[in-house]
Amino acid sequence: MIKKTTPFFSNLQIVALVCAFFGFTAANAQYCVPAINCTDGDLILNVDYAGISNASNCSTNGYGDYTTTVNPAEVEVGGTNTMAVLVGAGWQFETVGVWIDLDDNQTFDTNEFYLIGTGSDSVVEGDIEIPGGTAPGTYRMRISVLASDVPHDDPCFNDPGNFGEFEDYLVNVSDPLSTPDLDFSQSLIAFKSGNTLNINAGTIIGKVEVFDLTGKLIASQNEIASRDVAINLSASNQVLLVKVQSQEGYTTTKKVIF
């Protein structure tokens, strides 16, 4: 007896055409928000990956955003880490897949997908290798579980009549061959003064990017070459993510109430 069917197809081409029609670019786009039904036991119950250890239940509309509440995973360029995902028992097949936006273009591309595996009421494990040549930085990761023996092919899947769940996290990618200032993250200070965001670091800053909680880029400044930088912002009464990259390529992210 078939409990549920999960027909789906890729909407990536449709999304791309819509973005092109409305003139969206990577600079002003934001990550798509998927929707699916996780109330029937087809869900992510725990994620363990490179320092992330997060237990969860069924999220609203089947989408949980943990990019601001869970510390990022810590991985290295060219390195391999095992991801372990505890899935529910909603169906005999619960397939887990992962996208990491390693080109930082605010879309999850097919070449950024990793198949973790299939299980039911069990821990599903698979390895994730960060490709050589990946630029050090902080990137968004989207994990999906689908009540099927094949994974999602659409990170923007939006159908509450289907069964599964999505969760988003951040991943810090560092270069093992670099020699970053180990005091950089501890010494970084970011604070508001009027309409100005002030940043002070214990190392020379190369680049600053400011995002809102949806992942939208608010402001950026390159080639700073100083320990201090001030950025004028029109944003107010919101939480911002300040991504600071040193000249050595080491990146850290601070959360600021602006």
VEXKOLBA-594287 format. One line per 3 residues: their letters; for each residue y, z, x of N, C-alpha, C. Coordinates in Angstrom, 3 decimals, padded with zeros to 6 digits. Example, Ala and Ser with C-alpha at 12.3 -4.5 7.8 and 13.67 -1.06 7.14 Angstrom:
2
as) -005.690,007.800,013.190,-004.500,007.800,012.300,-003.300,007.800,013.200  -002.250,007.080,012.850,-001.060,007.140,013.670,000.030,007.870,012.900
***
This chain:
258
mik) -001.198,000.000,000.845,000.000,000.000,000.000,001.249,000.000,000.881  002.160,-000.887,000.584,003.386,-000.976,001.377,004.419,-000.034,000.788  004.819,000.928,001.583,005.821,001.892,001.120,007.203,001.270,001.069
ktt) 007.545,000.503,002.097,008.885,-000.069,002.171,008.845,-001.353,002.962  009.722,-002.253,002.656,009.901,-003.462,003.447,011.266,-003.408,004.091  011.383,-004.022,005.248,012.643,-003.967,005.978,013.074,-005.353,006.402
pff) 013.410,-006.236,005.457,013.879,-007.564,005.828,015.242,-007.474,006.479  015.422,-008.151,007.547,016.728,-008.175,008.189,016.819,-009.411,009.053  018.037,-009.768,009.388,018.262,-010.900,010.271,019.530,-010.649,011.048
snl) 019.738,-011.385,012.123,020.876,-011.169,013.006,022.169,-011.618,012.359  023.203,-010.756,012.421,024.537,-011.109,011.939,025.520,-011.293,013.081  025.015,-011.366,014.316,025.904,-011.440,015.466,026.780,-012.691,015.415
qiv) 026.194,-013.829,014.999,026.989,-015.043,014.944,028.054,-014.946,013.863  027.709,-014.329,012.722,028.690,-014.152,011.655,029.838,-013.279,012.128  029.498,-012.158,012.811,030.531,-011.255,013.332,031.441,-011.994,014.290
alv) 030.850,-012.800,015.177,031.650,-013.530,016.162,032.609,-014.493,015.484  032.146,-015.195,014.417,033.009,-016.137,013.715,034.151,-015.423,013.004  033.841,-014.272,012.389,034.889,-013.510,011.718,035.945,-013.047,012.704
caf) 035.484,-012.541,013.878,036.428,-012.074,014.900,037.306,-013.217,015.380  036.707,-014.390,015.573,037.478,-015.535,016.054,038.504,-015.958,015.011  038.102,-015.920,013.726,038.994,-016.354,012.655,040.227,-015.482,012.558
fgf) 040.042,-014.172,012.706,041.167,-013.251,012.578,041.871,-012.994,013.902  041.437,-013.624,014.972,042.143,-013.507,016.242,041.914,-012.206,016.964  040.783,-011.519,016.735,040.501,-010.274,017.422,040.178,-010.553,018.882
taa) 040.546,-009.633,019.757,040.199,-009.712,021.169,039.621,-008.387,021.590  039.053,-008.340,022.810,038.488,-007.100,023.316,039.550,-006.024,023.449  040.801,-006.440,023.656,041.876,-005.468,023.871,042.232,-004.722,022.590
naq) 042.127,-005.398,021.410,042.543,-004.719,020.191,041.394,-004.499,019.208  040.166,-004.864,019.600,039.011,-004.653,018.726,038.544,-003.208,018.800  037.669,-002.816,017.871,037.026,-001.528,017.954,035.558,-001.722,017.572
ycv) 034.735,-000.752,017.938,033.304,-000.902,017.718,032.974,-000.926,016.231  032.047,-001.803,015.866,031.603,-001.887,014.479,030.908,-000.592,014.078  030.955,-000.282,012.794,030.316,000.915,012.248,029.153,000.474,011.366
pai) 027.917,000.742,011.769,026.759,000.332,010.966,026.524,001.295,009.809  025.648,000.905,008.902,025.246,001.780,007.785,023.807,001.458,007.416  023.027,002.525,007.136,021.611,002.369,006.810,021.152,003.675,006.174
nct) 019.971,003.703,005.592,019.464,004.869,004.858,018.489,005.667,005.734  018.868,006.921,006.070,017.988,007.781,006.867,017.473,008.977,006.072  017.665,008.958,004.752,017.305,010.121,003.929,015.813,010.198,003.624
dgd) 015.055,009.168,004.006,013.627,009.126,003.681,012.749,009.425,004.899  013.350,010.062,005.920,012.571,010.449,007.091,012.555,009.433,008.215  013.271,008.322,008.036,013.355,007.306,009.091,014.620,007.580,009.904
lil) 014.525,008.474,010.868,015.727,008.964,011.523,015.463,009.403,012.955  016.565,009.621,013.679,016.546,010.149,015.041,016.707,011.663,014.955  015.763,012.406,015.519,015.805,013.869,015.469,016.242,014.490,016.790
nvd) 016.043,013.782,017.899,016.465,014.303,019.198,016.532,013.158,020.206  017.535,013.232,021.080,017.697,012.254,022.156,017.775,013.005,023.480  016.921,012.624,024.433,016.987,013.121,025.807,017.144,011.928,026.730
yag) 018.266,011.917,027.484,018.503,010.787,028.387,019.565,011.160,029.422  019.164,011.251,030.678,020.088,011.379,031.820,021.142,012.473,031.618  020.705,013.625,031.145,021.623,014.743,030.935,021.976,014.972,029.487
isn) 021.814,013.959,028.640,022.002,014.144,027.193,020.752,014.808,026.616  020.961,015.846,025.829,019.873,016.473,025.073,020.473,016.903,023.740  020.288,016.075,022.729,020.994,016.280,021.467,020.042,016.194,020.284
asn) 019.927,017.315,019.559,019.153,017.354,018.325,020.074,017.029,017.155  019.551,016.303,016.171,020.375,015.906,015.036,019.500,015.717,013.803  020.177,015.604,012.651,019.512,015.292,011.390,020.088,013.991,010.852
cst) 019.747,013.659,009.623,020.233,012.418,009.022,021.752,012.437,008.917  022.399,011.441,009.513,023.859,011.349,009.508,024.352,010.655,008.240  025.614,010.881,007.916,026.229,010.222,006.767,026.153,008.708,006.926
ngy) 025.631,008.035,005.931,025.456,006.577,005.954,024.604,006.117,007.128  023.776,007.024,007.662,022.861,006.636,008.727,023.509,006.334,010.057  024.734,006.857,010.296,025.431,006.604,011.569,026.050,007.892,012.084
gdy) 025.619,008.318,013.282,026.172,009.505,013.918,026.915,009.134,015.190  028.182,009.538,015.287,029.015,009.252,016.460,029.150,010.530,017.284  028.466,010.575,018.440,028.486,011.757,019.310,029.267,011.502,020.597
ttt) 030.148,010.504,020.586,030.875,010.144,021.806,031.910,011.185,022.205  032.325,012.031,021.266,033.326,013.051,021.591,032.770,014.463,021.558  031.528,014.637,021.126,030.969,015.984,020.996,029.812,016.261,021.950
vnp) 029.269,015.227,022.578,028.163,015.374,023.523,028.590,014.794,024.868  028.361,015.538,025.953,028.734,015.040,027.273,027.999,013.741,027.595  028.660,012.831,028.309,028.027,011.543,028.610,026.773,011.685,029.470
aev) 025.870,010.707,029.341,024.757,010.589,030.273,025.311,010.230,031.643  024.623,010.658,032.698,025.055,010.369,034.074,023.984,009.514,034.749  024.318,008.262,035.020,023.370,007.332,035.617,024.042,006.626,036.796
evg) 023.232,005.859,037.558,023.751,005.162,038.733,023.466,003.672,038.635  024.333,002.902,039.272,024.138,001.459,039.365,022.792,001.179,040.047  021.967,000.350,039.423,020.662,000.024,039.973,019.594,001.066,039.716
gtn) 019.956,002.180,039.094,018.999,003.261,038.840,018.265,003.091,037.525  017.137,003.794,037.402,016.321,003.765,036.183,016.122,005.182,035.679  016.386,005.400,034.405,016.192,006.702,033.763,015.374,006.520,032.494
tma) 014.546,007.510,032.181,013.718,007.455,030.983,014.458,008.061,029.797  014.454,007.348,028.691,014.993,007.881,027.441,013.827,008.326,026.558  013.952,009.510,025.959,012.943,010.034,025.038,013.622,010.334,023.699
vlv) 013.140,009.695,022.646,013.732,009.841,021.315,012.666,010.356,020.345  012.938,011.503,019.735,012.055,012.043,018.709,012.423,011.402,017.385  011.470,010.712,016.762,011.726,010.023,015.498,011.000,010.726,014.358
gag) 011.472,010.476,013.148,010.883,011.099,011.971,009.596,010.423,011.523  009.070,010.930,010.401,007.779,010.465,009.891,007.930,009.678,008.599  009.070,009.020,008.431,009.309,008.308,007.185,008.405,007.117,006.959
wqf) 007.877,006.530,008.047,007.046,005.340,007.923,006.078,005.311,009.094  005.031,004.516,009.014,004.038,004.489,010.082,004.565,003.829,011.355  005.651,003.054,011.219,006.284,002.438,012.386,007.760,002.825,012.407
etv) 008.197,003.458,013.472,009.610,003.774,013.689,009.963,003.240,015.074  010.708,002.138,015.139,010.973,001.457,016.404,012.381,001.756,016.892  012.472,002.133,018.177,013.729,002.564,018.789,014.227,001.498,019.758
gvw) 015.507,001.184,019.637,016.171,000.267,020.565,017.529,000.815,020.964  018.061,000.317,022.072,019.321,000.830,022.623,020.177,-000.341,023.112  021.479,-000.247,022.837,022.461,-001.129,023.465,023.413,-000.280,024.299
idl) 023.796,-000.775,025.481,024.856,-000.156,026.286,025.881,-001.241,026.604  027.124,-001.009,026.227,028.182,-002.017,026.391,028.664,-002.050,027.841  027.823,-002.587,028.719,028.083,-002.508,030.159,029.171,-003.466,030.630
ddn) 029.566,-004.428,029.811,030.716,-005.257,030.186,032.006,-004.751,029.542  031.886,-003.655,028.778,033.048,-002.946,028.225,033.941,-003.857,027.379  033.315,-004.765,026.607,034.106,-005.663,025.763,034.109,-005.236,024.299
qtf) 033.635,-004.026,024.045,033.629,-003.403,022.719,032.731,-004.145,021.724  031.744,-004.853,022.243,030.670,-005.404,021.425,029.356,-005.138,022.146  028.273,-005.060,021.379,026.944,-004.865,021.959,026.236,-006.217,021.978
dtn) 026.052,-006.774,023.171,025.501,-008.117,023.319,023.980,-008.065,023.458  023.336,-009.209,023.213,021.876,-009.263,023.264,021.346,-008.941,024.656  022.116,-009.276,025.708,021.656,-008.981,027.076,021.927,-007.530,027.474
efy) 022.459,-006.734,026.555,022.697,-005.312,026.801,021.712,-004.439,026.011  020.645,-005.062,025.513,019.675,-004.373,024.667,018.458,-003.921,025.467  017.946,-002.723,025.144,016.730,-002.175,025.751,015.783,-001.747,024.631
lig) 014.552,-002.212,024.666,013.534,-001.749,023.720,012.893,-000.476,024.270  012.944,000.617,023.511,012.362,001.886,023.950,010.905,001.994,023.512  010.592,001.666,022.258,009.200,001.708,021.821,009.072,002.049,020.350
tgs) 007.821,002.226,019.914,007.510,002.478,018.503,006.618,003.710,018.374  006.889,004.526,017.359,006.077,005.709,017.069,006.339,006.160,015.652  005.820,007.336,015.310,006.088,007.940,014.014,005.840,009.432,014.131
dsv) 006.865,010.234,013.753,006.762,011.685,013.891,006.352,012.053,015.315  006.981,011.395,016.287,006.591,011.559,017.688,007.773,011.241,018.599  007.584,011.517,019.897,008.584,011.167,020.909,008.284,009.769,021.425
veg) 009.279,008.901,021.321,009.161,007.522,021.807,009.916,007.436,023.130  009.246,006.944,024.181,009.855,006.916,025.515,009.922,005.492,026.061  010.971,005.232,026.843,011.123,003.962,027.528,012.150,004.080,028.629
die) 012.072,003.201,029.611,012.972,003.238,030.760,014.178,002.334,030.542  015.330,002.785,031.037,016.564,002.011,031.003,017.052,001.837,032.434  017.141,000.597,032.881,017.648,000.293,034.224,019.069,-000.244,034.124
ipg) 019.985,000.356,034.874,021.358,-000.131,034.931,021.411,-001.258,035.962  021.804,-002.455,035.572,021.739,-003.595,036.493,022.610,-003.395,037.735  022.126,-003.906,038.855,022.945,-003.932,040.046,024.178,-004.779,039.801
gta) 025.300,-004.353,040.359,026.547,-005.065,040.142,027.367,-004.543,038.989  026.799,-003.609,038.193,027.573,-002.993,037.116,028.727,-002.200,037.696  029.915,-002.395,037.158,031.086,-001.662,037.645,030.988,-000.195,037.242
pgt) 031.297,000.730,038.155,031.319,002.141,037.774,032.293,002.366,036.620  031.931,003.218,035.690,032.800,003.473,034.550,032.055,004.200,033.449  032.733,004.396,032.334,032.164,005.063,031.168,031.991,004.036,030.061
yrm) 030.791,003.953,029.506,030.457,002.914,028.536,029.830,003.525,027.287  029.984,002.829,026.155,029.402,003.295,024.895,027.950,002.827,024.785  027.101,003.727,024.290,025.683,003.439,024.066,025.354,003.647,022.588
ris) 024.635,002.707,022.004,024.206,002.819,020.616,022.684,002.824,020.553  022.121,003.873,019.953,020.671,004.005,019.776,020.339,003.742,018.309  019.276,002.998,018.057,018.864,002.719,016.683,017.386,003.021,016.496
vla) 017.034,003.451,015.296,015.634,003.520,014.883,015.524,002.744,013.576  014.473,001.951,013.440,014.259,001.128,012.265,012.840,001.331,011.763  012.679,001.469,010.439,011.350,001.624,009.848,010.646,000.271,009.839
sdv) 010.165,-000.115,011.020,009.521,-001.412,011.206,008.795,-001.374,012.537  007.891,-002.331,012.753,007.223,-002.413,014.050,007.984,-003.290,015.030  009.174,-003.757,014.625,010.071,-004.493,015.516,011.445,-003.828,015.471
phd) 012.248,-003.950,016.521,013.527,-003.241,016.560,014.624,-003.979,015.804  015.724,-003.282,015.576,016.939,-003.920,015.081,017.356,-005.028,016.045  017.843,-006.152,015.499,018.462,-007.157,016.349,019.963,-007.211,016.120
dpc) 020.480,-006.288,015.306,021.903,-006.292,014.974,022.484,-004.889,015.091  023.292,-004.618,016.118,023.889,-003.290,016.279,024.930,-002.969,015.214  025.358,-003.982,014.451,026.346,-003.781,013.392,025.700,-003.819,012.007
fnd) 024.389,-003.667,011.953,023.631,-003.760,010.704,024.229,-002.848,009.638  024.483,-003.390,008.455,025.123,-002.615,007.399,024.426,-002.901,006.076  023.432,-002.082,005.767,022.676,-002.228,004.529,022.047,-000.883,004.174
pgn) 022.726,-000.064,003.346,022.190,001.253,002.964,020.876,001.162,002.203  020.454,-000.039,001.790,019.176,-000.196,001.128,018.015,-000.306,002.090  018.298,-000.360,003.379,017.263,-000.420,004.394,017.111,000.959,005.042
fge) 016.102,001.128,005.913,015.723,002.467,006.357,015.785,002.586,007.882  016.488,003.612,008.355,016.623,003.866,009.784,017.869,004.690,010.056  018.335,004.670,011.312,019.529,005.427,011.686,020.085,004.884,012.993
fed) 021.400,005.067,013.186,022.092,004.722,014.421,022.805,005.961,014.964  022.876,006.086,016.300,023.680,007.127,016.938,024.374,006.547,018.165  025.644,006.947,018.376,026.423,006.493,019.526,026.673,007.636,020.504
ylv) 026.618,007.306,021.794,026.898,008.245,022.882,027.686,007.510,023.965  028.111,008.260,024.988,028.747,007.662,026.158,027.832,007.780,027.370  027.981,006.827,028.305,027.214,006.809,029.542,028.171,006.627,030.705
nvs) 028.152,007.569,031.653,028.919,007.432,032.895,028.051,006.742,033.940  028.531,005.625,034.460,027.808,004.890,035.495,028.555,005.066,036.817  027.876,005.578,037.826,028.479,005.759,039.142,027.747,004.905,040.165
dpl) 028.417,004.662,041.282,027.842,003.860,042.361,027.290,004.803,043.417  025.975,004.823,043.660,025.403,005.759,044.640,025.853,005.477,046.075  026.396,004.289,046.330,026.843,003.943,047.685,028.286,004.321,047.927
stp) 029.000,004.713,046.859,030.401,005.102,047.029,030.491,006.551,047.483  031.642,006.952,047.913,031.877,008.338,048.361,033.026,008.917,047.551  032.800,009.220,046.285,033.871,009.729,045.436,034.311,011.132,045.835
dld) 035.531,011.437,045.456,036.060,012.787,045.629,035.358,013.690,044.618  034.522,014.624,045.108,033.728,015.462,044.206,034.595,016.401,043.383  035.847,016.628,043.809,036.736,017.516,043.075,037.558,016.771,042.026
fsq) 037.364,015.468,041.911,038.204,014.647,041.037,038.162,015.115,039.584  036.953,015.272,039.020,036.855,015.630,037.604,037.388,017.033,037.334  037.165,017.943,038.278,037.640,019.313,038.086,039.157,019.430,038.240
sli) 039.742,018.565,039.055,041.173,018.683,039.337,042.036,017.854,038.402  041.421,017.003,037.571,042.197,016.136,036.691,042.855,016.937,035.575  044.157,016.720,035.395,044.931,017.374,034.340,045.624,016.294,033.525
afk) 045.502,016.364,032.206,046.193,015.436,031.311,046.834,016.254,030.190  048.147,016.048,029.958,048.831,016.834,028.944,049.986,016.032,028.347  050.406,016.465,027.155,051.478,015.811,026.414,052.810,016.467,026.714
sgn) 053.844,015.627,026.855,055.216,016.102,026.967,056.087,015.144,026.168  056.467,015.540,024.949,057.181,014.622,024.067,056.278,013.460,023.691  056.745,012.231,023.941,055.941,011.038,023.681,055.268,010.518,024.942
tln) 055.191,011.362,025.961,054.643,010.942,027.250,053.335,011.671,027.530  052.339,010.906,027.958,051.083,011.466,028.435,051.171,011.561,029.953  051.114,012.782,030.483,051.197,013.021,031.920,049.814,013.288,032.488
ina) 049.515,012.626,033.600,048.194,012.753,034.224,048.387,013.073,035.696  047.664,014.100,036.143,047.685,014.490,037.548,046.253,014.666,038.014  045.931,014.087,039.176,044.568,014.157,039.696,044.578,014.600,041.148
gti) 043.436,015.106,041.589,043.300,015.533,042.978,042.937,014.398,043.906  043.050,013.171,043.415,042.774,011.990,044.228,043.718,010.876,043.808  043.730,009.783,044.532,044.593,008.662,044.195,044.028,007.936,042.974
igk) 044.867,007.783,041.955,044.455,007.127,040.712,044.630,005.621,040.849  043.595,004.881,040.415,043.700,003.430,040.429,044.014,002.849,039.069  043.427,003.440,038.011,043.548,002.853,036.682,043.414,003.939,035.628
vev) 044.167,003.797,034.532,044.076,004.713,033.387,043.957,003.888,032.111  043.020,004.284,031.240,042.901,003.702,029.910,042.885,004.830,028.891  043.565,004.627,027.772,043.645,005.634,026.718,043.058,005.039,025.435
fdl) 042.084,005.743,024.824,041.424,005.281,023.619,041.587,006.317,022.510  041.582,005.840,021.247,041.473,006.789,020.149,039.983,007.042,019.874  039.680,007.877,018.888,038.289,008.280,018.661,037.432,007.171,018.076
tgk) 038.043,006.078,017.625,037.260,004.934,017.156,036.860,004.022,018.294  037.383,004.297,019.504,037.117,003.426,020.642,038.183,002.374,020.855  039.239,002.371,020.050,040.305,001.386,020.180,041.175,001.718,021.393
lia) 041.471,000.704,022.208,042.327,000.885,023.371,043.771,001.039,022.924  044.389,002.181,023.272,045.772,002.476,022.885,046.756,002.041,023.965  046.397,002.311,025.226,047.289,001.979,026.344,046.466,001.900,027.624
sqn) 046.993,001.184,028.599,046.330,001.104,029.899,047.368,000.857,030.981  047.034,001.261,032.186,047.907,001.031,033.341,047.039,000.837,034.572  047.302,-000.234,035.337,046.498,-000.584,036.493,047.291,-000.446,037.786
eia) 046.574,-000.468,038.895,047.177,-000.457,040.238,048.215,000.655,040.372  047.802,001.864,040.028,048.732,003.002,040.025,049.001,003.511,041.437  047.944,003.703,042.224,048.058,004.118,043.632,048.890,005.386,043.797
srd) 048.658,006.361,042.944,049.374,007.635,043.009,048.496,008.714,042.401  048.785,009.972,042.747,048.063,011.090,042.140,048.629,011.449,040.767  049.801,010.911,040.430,050.452,011.239,039.168,050.827,009.955,038.439
vai) 050.731,010.003,037.107,051.157,008.868,036.297,051.622,009.382,034.944  052.647,008.741,034.386,053.166,009.069,033.063,053.113,007.815,032.201  052.549,007.945,031.008,052.393,006.810,030.095,053.039,007.161,028.767
nls) 053.948,006.301,028.298,054.593,006.510,027.005,053.671,006.020,025.894  053.507,006.871,024.857,052.611,006.542,023.754,053.325,006.730,022.423  052.966,005.878,021.463,053.498,006.033,020.108,052.556,006.839,019.225
asn) 051.344,007.105,019.725,050.366,007.870,018.951,050.823,009.310,018.788  050.413,009.934,017.690,050.750,011.342,017.465,049.724,011.968,016.544  049.571,013.275,016.689,048.680,014.063,015.828,047.258,013.508,015.798
qvl) 046.725,013.232,016.966,045.350,012.760,017.037,044.740,013.121,018.389  043.428,013.038,018.459,042.708,013.299,019.697,042.515,011.972,020.429  042.852,011.955,021.711,042.731,010.751,022.526,041.745,010.986,023.658
lvk) 041.074,009.925,024.075,040.199,009.944,025.239,040.908,009.242,026.382  041.118,009.971,027.467,041.832,009.441,028.630,040.819,009.164,029.734  040.621,007.890,030.023,039.655,007.448,031.027,040.406,007.126,032.315
vqs) 040.129,007.895,033.367,040.852,007.764,034.638,039.880,007.316,035.722  040.259,006.274,036.443,039.439,005.760,037.542,040.193,005.921,038.853  039.529,006.530,039.833,040.149,006.682,041.146,040.087,005.363,041.907
qeg) 040.816,005.272,043.002,040.782,004.053,043.806,039.399,003.812,044.411  038.600,004.881,044.556,037.245,004.728,045.092,036.266,004.199,044.040  036.725,004.108,042.762,035.867,003.601,041.703,035.185,004.682,040.886
ytt) 035.446,005.962,041.201,034.850,007.052,040.431,035.650,007.262,039.151  034.946,007.455,038.038,035.600,007.539,036.733,035.266,008.846,036.040  036.267,009.417,035.386,036.033,010.582,034.547,036.875,010.442,033.288
tkk) 036.481,011.145,032.228,037.158,011.047,030.951,037.571,012.434,030.465  038.805,012.545,030.008,039.325,013.791,029.460,039.711,013.589,027.999  039.518,014.616,027.199,039.948,014.596,025.810,041.270,015.344,025.692
vif) 042.271,014.703,025.042,043.605,015.276,024.937,044.055,015.242,023.482  044.611,016.346,023.000,045.225,016.375,021.681,046.673,015.939,021.847  047.028,014.816,021.216,048.372,014.252,021.416,049.151,014.254,020.100
***
